[in-house]
Amino acid sequence: MKTTTTLSWSKLTVLSAFVASALLFGACKVTLLPKYDDRIAEQIENVSKAIDKFYLTMLETTTDANDERAYSKFAAQYVAIEVELYALLNRNKASEKNKHTVNSCEEVINMFERYKNEHRQNNTISNASIRLNLEYLRGLLYPLMISEMNKKMAE
């Protein structure tokens, strides 16, 4: 009978450990993605549209001849877009578990500033550069939007 009592205690211990583990882990929720934020999604869309409008307007309404694309004529628009990019970056920094999105935002800012500085140095910008800059920035912003949409689907 001693063996039966020992087995019962052994089974009881295993059962207790299993129940305790189930309760402990059942009460926890593991979150690997940050929560969806519709304001961030809206900001990404707005900054994407601002960049599109900026480069497409420059392409359609000016030429690189006769100083029509002098940097000074576009400086205010560069600043306005940078303000929106930094606002997007800061909103993402304020969100928990958003390191990937923060890195992506920083990459967009770095490239936009690089393109702005090239325009400032050359004091003009060619049609080809406008198209390339626009496509590259779209290529960086699109994954940001997809990432934010994935957060919504994960909820």
Secondary structure, DSSP 8 states (H G I E B T S, - for coil): -HHHHHHHHHHHHHHHHHHHHHHHHHH-----S----HHHHHHHHHHHHHHHHHHHHHHHH--SSTTTT-GGGTHHHHHHHHHHHHHHHHHHHHSTT-HHHHHHHHHHHHHHHHHHHHHHHHS---HHHHHHHHHHHHHHHHHHHHHHHHHHHH-
